[in-house]
Amino acid sequence: MRLNEIEFTEAKPVEGYGPGFFRIGGTVIEGPALTGPLGTALWGGYEDSAALLALADHVDVLFLGTGAEIAHIPEACRTALDEAGIGVEVMSSPSAARTYNVLLSEGRRIALAMMPV
């Protein structure tokens, strides 16, 4: 087995989560969170498509965590992301966080938006 040290760039890994919060790169975010190459911030939820669309030139895929269970995202949000050319993978927030961390460690161009569990 070969072990490699992981170096994260401006994007920070998800270190933990719980009821209503996420810990990303040492910072606790209460409520929905957005993280990726542009930094980590509180996210306004599905209606805050501007924050997601700002990622268009910086990511290939956006992981969208829908909370404790997988759910459909609003059609307006999905359409806006599709029109901007942002690939979207919808899954539960715990699954999205794990997937994001793995691909982040590989140096992929990704971002993560999550609703709290």
VEXVEX-303639 format. One record per residue: residue in three letters; chain; x, y, z of N, C-alpha, C, O, CB in turn. Coordinates in pm, 1 decimal. Each point is the difference from the previous one (the first is absolute). Glycine has a CB too. Layout:
% residues N
<ALA,A,<X,Y,Z>,<X,Y,Z>,<X,Y,Z>,<X,Y,Z>,<X,Y,Z>>
...
% end
This chain:
% residues 117
<MET,A,<84.7,-117.1,0.0>,<-84.7,117.1,0.0>,<89.2,123.3,0.0>,<95.0,9.3,77.7>,<-280.5,-132.8,44.0>>
<ARG,A,<154.2,217.1,-208.8>,<76.6,123.3,-8.5>,<-81.7,113.5,60.3>,<-116.4,18.2,-35.6>,<236.8,-100.1,-171.6>>
<LEU,A,<-61.0,157.8,297.2>,<-67.2,114.0,62.3>,<61.6,128.0,-52.2>,<122.2,13.9,-5.5>,<-174.2,-148.3,212.4>>
<ASN,A,<-33.0,227.2,-244.8>,<45.2,130.6,-49.2>,<-53.5,108.9,90.1>,<-114.0,-6.7,45.9>,<122.3,-78.5,-282.0>>
<GLU,A,<73.1,184.6,261.3>,<-47.3,115.8,75.0>,<-92.3,81.0,-89.4>,<30.8,23.6,-116.9>,<180.1,-17.8,257.3>>
<ILE,A,<-322.9,36.4,-86.0>,<-97.0,77.6,-75.9>,<25.7,147.4,22.8>,<10.3,45.9,113.7>,<-180.4,-230.3,-96.9>>
<GLU,A,<180.3,257.8,-125.8>,<14.7,144.7,9.4>,<-123.7,64.6,-60.4>,<-29.3,-18.2,-118.2>,<282.7,2.5,106.8>>
<PHE,A,<-325.5,91.1,93.1>,<-118.3,69.4,-47.5>,<38.3,141.7,-41.0>,<78.4,65.5,68.8>,<-227.3,-205.5,80.7>>
<THR,A,<94.8,187.2,-259.8>,<28.3,135.3,-46.6>,<-91.4,96.8,74.6>,<-19.5,-14.1,120.7>,<91.3,-70.6,-350.1>>
<GLU,A,<-127.8,182.3,159.1>,<-90.3,97.0,63.0>,<-127.2,-67.7,50.6>,<-61.7,45.5,96.4>,<152.9,133.8,-246.1>>
<ALA,A,<-129.0,-287.2,84.4>,<-118.1,-74.7,42.3>,<33.4,-76.6,127.7>,<110.2,-52.6,15.1>,<-191.8,32.1,-255.1>>
<LYS,A,<-12.5,15.0,329.4>,<21.1,-64.4,130.6>,<-85.1,-126.1,11.1>,<-110.0,-5.8,-54.8>,<161.1,229.6,159.3>>
<PRO,A,<-0.6,-324.9,-33.6>,<-77.9,-122.6,17.7>,<-108.8,16.4,106.5>,<9.4,84.6,88.9>,<191.9,-216.7,-157.8>>
<VAL,A,<-302.8,49.9,57.1>,<-103.9,-7.5,103.0>,<54.6,-90.4,109.6>,<33.4,-116.0,-24.0>,<-226.0,151.8,-143.4>>
<GLU,A,<201.0,19.2,288.2>,<57.2,-73.8,112.8>,<-105.9,-63.0,89.3>,<28.6,-93.4,75.0>,<164.0,247.9,-82.0>>
<GLY,A,<-314.4,-103.3,-1.3>,<-106.3,-55.7,83.1>,<-131.4,70.4,-25.5>,<-4.7,105.0,-64.1>,<172.5,-165.6,236.8>>
<TYR,A,<-273.8,1.7,-122.1>,<-133.1,59.1,-11.7>,<-86.8,-57.0,110.3>,<30.4,-104.1,58.2>,<-6.3,134.0,-308.8>>
<GLY,A,<-132.4,40.1,277.8>,<-95.2,-44.2,100.9>,<-130.8,72.1,-22.7>,<-17.4,66.0,-102.4>,<201.2,-112.7,268.3>>
<PRO,A,<-275.4,35.3,-72.8>,<-130.5,64.1,-17.2>,<13.2,152.0,-19.2>,<26.9,73.1,95.3>,<-129.4,-254.8,44.9>>
<GLY,A,<83.7,227.1,-261.9>,<-1.0,142.8,-29.3>,<134.3,65.7,-24.1>,<4.9,121.8,-16.7>,<-203.4,-118.9,149.3>>
<PHE,A,<309.8,-79.4,-135.3>,<130.3,64.9,-19.7>,<95.4,-88.6,-80.4>,<-18.4,-121.1,-11.7>,<-14.0,244.3,227.6>>
<PHE,A,<135.3,-57.4,-270.8>,<110.7,-67.2,-68.1>,<129.7,59.5,51.5>,<4.6,118.9,31.8>,<-144.9,-164.0,-239.0>>
<ARG,A,<245.9,-34.8,216.3>,<133.7,51.1,30.0>,<84.0,-23.9,-124.7>,<25.5,-114.0,-38.8>,<-46.0,68.0,291.7>>
<ILE,A,<62.9,155.9,-314.7>,<72.7,-4.8,-126.5>,<130.0,76.2,16.7>,<-0.9,120.1,26.7>,<-213.6,-137.3,-160.3>>
<GLY,A,<325.1,-51.7,118.4>,<130.2,64.5,11.8>,<19.8,73.1,130.9>,<64.7,104.7,3.3>,<-65.3,-82.8,-246.5>>
<GLY,A,<-54.5,-75.6,351.9>,<15.2,60.2,131.8>,<-103.9,105.5,34.5>,<-0.8,50.8,112.1>,<238.4,-96.4,-136.2>>
<THR,A,<-324.7,79.5,-69.3>,<-103.1,101.7,22.2>,<-135.5,-67.4,13.2>,<-34.3,-86.7,-80.3>,<168.0,257.9,-48.2>>
<VAL,A,<-210.8,-132.3,229.0>,<-134.5,-54.0,18.8>,<-99.2,90.6,-72.6>,<-1.4,121.5,19.6>,<64.8,-223.8,205.3>>
<ILE,A,<-145.6,41.0,-308.7>,<-105.1,70.4,-73.4>,<-133.7,-50.5,54.8>,<-29.0,-119.5,-6.2>,<174.4,146.5,-205.7>>
<GLU,A,<-225.2,63.3,264.7>,<-134.3,-33.9,48.8>,<-97.9,19.0,-114.7>,<-17.6,112.2,-47.4>,<75.0,-43.1,286.0>>
<GLY,A,<-120.7,-174.9,-283.7>,<-95.0,8.3,-110.5>,<61.9,-51.1,-129.0>,<105.0,-64.2,2.7>,<-215.2,258.8,108.1>>
<PRO,A,<45.7,-166.4,-224.8>,<50.9,-46.2,-128.5>,<139.9,56.5,-26.9>,<30.0,114.0,35.4>,<-266.1,-130.5,-121.2>>
<ALA,A,<321.0,-65.5,22.5>,<139.1,40.0,-22.7>,<39.1,-19.9,-146.3>,<-52.9,-87.2,-69.1>,<108.4,27.3,306.8>>
<LEU,A,<37.6,142.3,-282.4>,<56.4,-8.7,-134.5>,<150.7,6.9,13.4>,<52.8,89.5,66.0>,<-257.6,17.6,-172.8>>
<THR,A,<274.5,-201.1,44.6>,<145.6,0.3,5.0>,<56.4,-47.1,-133.3>,<-62.0,-77.8,-72.5>,<56.6,35.7,320.7>>
<GLY,A,<122.9,91.2,-277.4>,<65.3,-35.7,-125.6>,<115.7,93.4,-27.2>,<55.4,58.8,92.9>,<-270.5,-148.6,-181.8>>
<PRO,A,<252.6,104.4,-37.1>,<118.3,79.1,-34.1>,<-12.4,149.0,32.7>,<101.3,69.5,7.3>,<-59.6,-234.1,-185.4>>
<LEU,A,<-162.8,214.3,197.6>,<-19.3,141.7,32.8>,<-9.5,23.2,150.4>,<-23.6,112.6,43.9>,<-92.5,-83.1,-262.1>>
<GLY,A,<134.3,-135.0,297.6>,<-5.2,12.6,145.5>,<-121.9,-68.1,58.8>,<-73.4,-70.7,-69.0>,<196.3,284.4,50.0>>
<THR,A,<-143.1,-191.1,147.2>,<-109.7,-60.7,75.3>,<-88.1,110.1,56.2>,<49.3,100.0,52.0>,<92.5,-301.3,5.9>>
<ALA,A,<-273.8,182.1,-69.0>,<-92.5,102.2,47.4>,<-134.4,-61.6,34.3>,<-31.8,-111.8,-40.6>,<148.9,283.5,-98.5>>
<LEU,A,<-194.7,-96.3,214.5>,<-139.5,-33.3,22.5>,<-69.2,11.1,-135.4>,<25.7,93.6,-75.6>,<-23.1,-10.5,319.3>>
<TRP,A,<-89.7,-177.9,-274.1>,<-69.6,-1.7,-128.7>,<-146.6,30.0,24.1>,<-56.5,-46.4,99.0>,<220.6,-120.5,-195.6>>
<GLY,A,<-226.6,242.7,9.4>,<-139.6,38.4,15.4>,<-100.1,-105.9,-40.4>,<-119.6,28.7,-3.9>,<193.9,198.1,-33.7>>
<GLY,A,<-31.4,-346.8,7.8>,<-90.7,-107.4,-39.7>,<-30.0,3.4,-148.6>,<64.3,72.9,-75.6>,<-163.4,-67.6,302.5>>
<TYR,A,<2.4,-83.3,-268.0>,<-30.2,-17.0,-142.2>,<-34.5,130.4,-71.0>,<23.2,13.0,-120.2>,<-102.3,-239.7,175.2>>
<GLU,A,<23.9,323.2,17.9>,<-34.3,128.7,-61.6>,<123.7,83.9,-28.1>,<-6.8,95.2,-77.7>,<-212.5,-101.3,195.6>>
<ASP,A,<331.6,-27.1,-56.7>,<125.3,73.8,-18.2>,<79.2,-59.3,-116.2>,<112.9,-46.0,17.4>,<-107.4,102.9,228.8>>
<SER,A,<-65.5,-55.3,-363.9>,<67.8,-57.9,-116.0>,<117.4,85.8,-46.5>,<89.5,-51.4,-67.1>,<-305.6,-52.6,-0.6>>
<ALA,A,<218.6,232.5,101.2>,<111.2,86.5,-41.0>,<132.4,-49.6,55.8>,<101.5,3.8,-69.4>,<-258.5,189.5,59.0>>
<ALA,A,<157.2,-239.7,134.8>,<123.5,-51.7,60.2>,<47.0,-125.2,-73.2>,<120.2,-21.2,-16.2>,<-188.5,115.5,239.0>>
<LEU,A,<-25.3,-176.6,-266.6>,<35.8,-120.7,-73.7>,<46.5,33.4,-141.0>,<95.9,-59.2,-49.6>,<-260.7,-70.4,185.2>>
<LEU,A,<98.1,223.1,-199.5>,<35.8,37.8,-137.2>,<136.2,67.5,-7.1>,<65.3,-3.9,-104.3>,<-307.3,28.9,53.3>>
<ALA,A,<285.8,36.7,159.9>,<132.6,62.4,3.9>,<111.2,-103.7,-14.6>,<114.3,35.6,-28.8>,<-207.4,145.7,174.1>>
<LEU,A,<60.9,-307.7,-125.9>,<97.8,-107.6,-9.8>,<22.1,-47.9,-143.5>,<88.5,-82.3,-23.7>,<-154.3,14.4,252.7>>
<ALA,A,<-11.7,117.1,-324.6>,<-2.2,-53.7,-136.2>,<138.1,-15.3,-63.8>,<25.8,-102.3,-63.4>,<-247.8,205.8,40.9>>
<ASP,A,<309.7,-7.8,36.5>,<132.2,-8.0,-63.1>,<104.5,-66.7,88.2>,<116.2,-11.3,-39.1>,<-173.5,215.9,-86.0>>
<HIS,A,<17.3,-248.8,243.3>,<96.2,-51.7,97.3>,<-15.1,-148.4,30.5>,<91.5,-60.9,55.4>,<-88.6,285.7,40.6>>
<VAL,A,<-117.1,-284.1,-131.4>,<-22.9,-141.2,33.7>,<-54.8,-76.1,-120.1>,<-59.1,57.3,-91.5>,<16.7,6.5,330.7>>
<ASP,A,<64.0,-193.4,-235.5>,<-60.1,-88.7,-98.9>,<-127.0,-63.3,55.2>,<-94.4,-27.5,-74.0>,<321.0,-18.0,-23.8>>
<VAL,A,<-227.5,22.7,230.3>,<-114.6,-65.0,63.6>,<-30.0,67.6,132.9>,<90.3,33.9,76.5>,<-33.7,-252.5,-188.6>>
<LEU,A,<-185.6,237.3,137.5>,<-49.1,49.8,128.1>,<-75.1,-113.4,66.9>,<-95.0,-54.0,-56.8>,<78.8,294.0,-27.8>>
<PHE,A,<58.3,-276.7,205.7>,<-73.2,-98.5,78.4>,<-100.9,75.6,84.2>,<35.1,93.0,72.6>,<161.7,-255.3,-67.6>>
<LEU,A,<-321.9,121.7,-15.3>,<-107.7,69.0,70.2>,<-60.2,-95.5,101.9>,<-69.0,-95.2,-36.3>,<20.6,242.2,-164.9>>
<GLY,A,<75.0,-121.0,329.6>,<-53.5,-81.8,107.9>,<-135.8,51.2,41.5>,<-15.6,118.0,31.3>,<246.3,-170.9,46.8>>
<THR,A,<-329.3,-35.4,-77.6>,<-138.7,40.4,26.4>,<-44.4,-21.4,144.1>,<-119.5,4.9,28.9>,<71.9,-58.6,-263.7>>
<GLY,A,<141.6,30.1,325.1>,<-34.8,-23.8,140.5>,<22.9,-144.8,36.5>,<83.5,-67.0,-60.6>,<-252.1,250.5,51.6>>
<ALA,A,<95.3,-232.4,107.4>,<18.6,-135.9,49.8>,<-37.1,-105.3,-104.0>,<57.7,-108.7,-1.5>,<-103.0,193.2,230.9>>
<GLU,A,<-48.8,-53.7,-314.8>,<-46.4,-92.9,-104.1>,<13.2,65.0,-136.2>,<-4.6,122.4,-12.1>,<-155.3,-230.4,173.3>>
<ILE,A,<176.2,26.2,-263.1>,<5.6,52.9,-135.7>,<-139.3,49.7,-39.2>,<-100.7,-62.5,33.4>,<291.3,-95.5,-94.7>>
<ALA,A,<-195.2,269.5,-9.0>,<-126.9,59.1,-42.7>,<22.4,73.8,-131.9>,<113.4,30.1,-37.2>,<-192.9,-7.2,278.3>>
<HIS,A,<-28.4,5.2,-309.7>,<9.0,78.1,-123.0>,<27.3,145.7,35.2>,<-49.9,50.9,100.4>,<-107.5,-209.7,-219.8>>
<ILE,A,<236.9,225.5,36.2>,<20.8,143.2,19.2>,<-103.3,74.6,-83.6>,<-52.0,-55.6,-96.8>,<301.1,23.5,141.2>>
<PRO,A,<-279.9,156.6,-9.3>,<-99.1,74.6,-77.4>,<40.1,9.7,-147.4>,<117.4,16.6,-33.1>,<-175.7,114.2,239.3>>
<GLU,A,<-40.5,-141.6,-292.4>,<24.0,1.7,-145.0>,<71.0,127.2,-45.3>,<85.1,-5.5,-88.7>,<-288.0,-135.8,59.0>>
<ALA,A,<169.4,255.8,89.1>,<64.1,126.0,-38.8>,<150.1,-3.3,28.7>,<79.4,50.5,-79.4>,<-294.6,70.9,124.7>>
<CYS,A,<254.1,-180.1,66.5>,<141.1,-11.5,36.4>,<71.5,-92.9,-97.9>,<107.6,33.1,-49.6>,<-163.8,7.8,292.6>>
<ARG,A,<-2.6,-155.9,-270.7>,<58.9,-97.2,-93.3>,<16.2,61.5,-138.7>,<104.4,-16.6,-63.0>,<-207.9,-172.1,193.4>>
<THR,A,<1.7,259.1,-178.6>,<4.5,61.8,-132.5>,<109.1,105.2,-7.4>,<73.9,4.9,-98.4>,<-318.1,-47.9,71.1>>
<ALA,A,<256.2,127.8,129.5>,<103.3,104.0,0.8>,<139.8,-61.1,-4.3>,<86.9,49.9,-71.5>,<-241.3,100.0,200.0>>
<LEU,A,<176.8,-256.7,-53.0>,<130.8,-65.8,1.3>,<29.6,-66.7,-134.4>,<112.5,7.0,-49.5>,<-135.9,-44.2,296.7>>
<ASP,A,<-76.7,-27.0,-305.5>,<17.1,-62.5,-131.1>,<34.5,103.5,-106.6>,<89.5,-21.7,-81.7>,<-250.9,-157.5,148.5>>
<GLU,A,<90.3,291.5,-65.5>,<24.9,105.3,-98.8>,<138.1,62.5,15.7>,<57.8,48.0,-97.6>,<-302.0,-2.8,93.1>>
<ALA,A,<297.6,-45.3,127.0>,<134.0,53.9,25.3>,<109.3,-102.4,-32.4>,<118.7,32.4,4.5>,<-216.0,114.5,174.1>>
<GLY,A,<57.6,-269.7,-211.1>,<97.0,-102.4,-33.1>,<67.0,-63.0,120.2>,<108.4,-57.1,-11.8>,<-72.6,176.9,-196.5>>
<ILE,A,<-99.6,-109.9,324.3>,<55.5,-58.7,121.8>,<-60.4,-139.3,18.2>,<-121.6,-14.9,12.0>,<153.6,245.1,94.9>>
<GLY,A,<53.3,-330.4,-105.0>,<-46.9,-135.2,27.3>,<-43.2,-11.0,144.7>,<69.2,50.0,88.6>,<83.1,-142.5,-265.1>>
<VAL,A,<-264.5,28.5,202.4>,<-54.9,-9.6,135.2>,<-23.2,-145.6,36.5>,<-58.3,-76.2,-77.2>,<-49.8,301.8,52.5>>
<GLU,A,<154.2,-263.1,143.0>,<-27.6,-131.4,56.1>,<-76.3,21.8,129.4>,<53.4,58.1,94.4>,<154.8,-162.1,-200.0>>
<VAL,A,<-332.1,58.2,111.2>,<-85.9,17.8,116.5>,<4.3,-126.8,84.5>,<-17.4,-110.4,-51.7>,<-132.9,270.6,-75.2>>
<MET,A,<173.5,-144.1,256.7>,<2.5,-113.0,93.3>,<-26.1,52.0,140.3>,<-12.6,120.9,19.2>,<174.9,-249.0,-166.1>>
<SER,A,<-170.5,40.5,244.4>,<-16.1,45.1,138.0>,<125.4,78.4,39.7>,<106.7,-19.9,-58.1>,<-256.4,-179.9,115.5>>
<SER,A,<137.0,287.5,40.0>,<115.0,81.5,41.7>,<116.6,-83.9,52.9>,<114.6,29.5,-33.8>,<-274.6,153.3,87.6>>
<PRO,A,<135.7,-286.6,28.0>,<113.6,-82.1,43.3>,<74.1,-65.5,-117.1>,<123.0,-3.0,-1.8>,<-245.1,-38.9,214.7>>
<SER,A,<48.0,-10.1,-309.8>,<62.8,-61.3,-117.2>,<73.5,103.5,-83.6>,<109.8,-26.0,-49.2>,<-288.0,-148.8,47.3>>
<ALA,A,<118.2,291.8,-14.3>,<63.2,106.7,-77.4>,<130.3,44.7,64.7>,<98.5,24.9,-69.5>,<-323.8,49.5,-9.4>>
<ALA,A,<226.6,-64.0,211.3>,<121.1,41.8,71.5>,<111.7,-102.0,-18.0>,<114.6,37.3,-25.2>,<-256.0,84.3,192.7>>
<ARG,A,<108.9,-249.3,-154.7>,<101.9,-104.6,-17.5>,<54.0,-0.5,-142.9>,<121.2,-7.2,-20.4>,<-233.6,-130.7,198.1>>
<THR,A,<24.7,145.3,-275.1>,<41.5,-0.8,-140.0>,<85.1,121.6,-31.4>,<102.3,-11.1,-67.5>,<-309.2,-114.7,6.5>>
<TYR,A,<165.2,241.4,109.5>,<75.9,123.4,-19.7>,<141.0,-13.6,57.3>,<97.0,36.7,-66.3>,<-310.8,95.8,74.2>>
<ASN,A,<226.4,-184.0,112.9>,<132.1,-13.9,62.5>,<91.9,-91.2,-80.7>,<118.3,30.0,-16.7>,<-224.6,6.8,239.3>>
<VAL,A,<52.7,-147.3,-272.6>,<82.4,-92.2,-78.7>,<48.1,67.1,-128.2>,<118.6,-5.2,-32.3>,<-245.4,-190.1,127.0>>
<LEU,A,<36.0,257.6,-166.7>,<38.1,62.3,-126.6>,<86.1,124.7,20.9>,<85.1,31.5,-83.2>,<-295.8,-120.1,-17.4>>
<LEU,A,<188.9,158.6,210.4>,<85.2,114.2,33.8>,<143.6,-46.7,21.4>,<94.3,66.4,-43.1>,<-290.5,52.7,148.1>>
<SER,A,<212.6,-232.2,-38.9>,<134.0,-52.5,25.1>,<70.4,-40.4,-128.9>,<122.7,-9.6,-3.9>,<-200.3,-69.0,226.8>>
<GLU,A,<-0.2,54.9,-328.6>,<57.4,-33.7,-130.6>,<27.1,123.2,-84.9>,<48.1,-11.5,-112.8>,<-167.6,-205.3,122.9>>
<GLY,A,<88.7,335.4,43.6>,<25.6,123.6,-71.9>,<-103.7,33.9,-105.1>,<28.6,76.4,-92.2>,<207.2,-117.4,133.5>>
<ARG,A,<-354.6,-13.7,-29.9>,<-105.3,26.1,-99.2>,<-58.2,139.7,15.7>,<8.8,60.5,106.8>,<-62.0,-304.1,-110.6>>
<ARG,A,<-6.8,294.3,-104.4>,<-64.5,131.7,-1.3>,<-146.0,-18.1,42.8>,<-88.5,-20.2,-83.2>,<244.1,105.7,-102.3>>
<ILE,A,<-178.5,-77.9,316.5>,<-131.9,-29.1,54.9>,<-39.7,103.0,103.4>,<82.9,75.4,50.8>,<-46.2,-317.3,-93.0>>
<ALA,A,<-165.6,243.3,72.1>,<-52.7,81.7,109.6>,<-112.1,-79.5,66.9>,<-47.3,-100.5,-53.1>,<107.4,320.3,-65.5>>
<LEU,A,<-101.0,-173.0,235.0>,<-100.1,-68.9,79.3>,<-94.8,100.9,62.3>,<42.9,94.5,66.1>,<118.0,-281.7,-20.2>>
<ALA,A,<-290.3,166.3,-67.5>,<-103.6,78.4,67.1>,<-86.1,-100.2,76.9>,<-42.8,-101.2,-55.5>,<42.2,287.3,-124.7>>
<MET,A,<-24.8,-157.5,308.6>,<-72.0,-96.7,83.6>,<-106.3,64.2,86.3>,<18.9,107.4,57.0>,<183.9,-245.7,-55.7>>
<MET,A,<-314.4,69.7,6.4>,<-103.6,34.1,96.9>,<33.0,-78.3,127.8>,<52.6,-111.0,-8.3>,<-231.7,155.2,-174.2>>
<PRO,A,<149.1,11.6,299.9>,<31.8,-68.2,125.6>,<-75.4,-132.9,15.2>,<-105.9,-21.0,-59.0>,<148.9,244.9,161.6>>
<VAL,A,<15.9,-312.6,-21.2>,<-65.5,-126.9,30.9>,<-89.6,17.8,120.7>,<-65.0,-95.2,43.2>,<258.3,-34.4,-138.5>>
% end
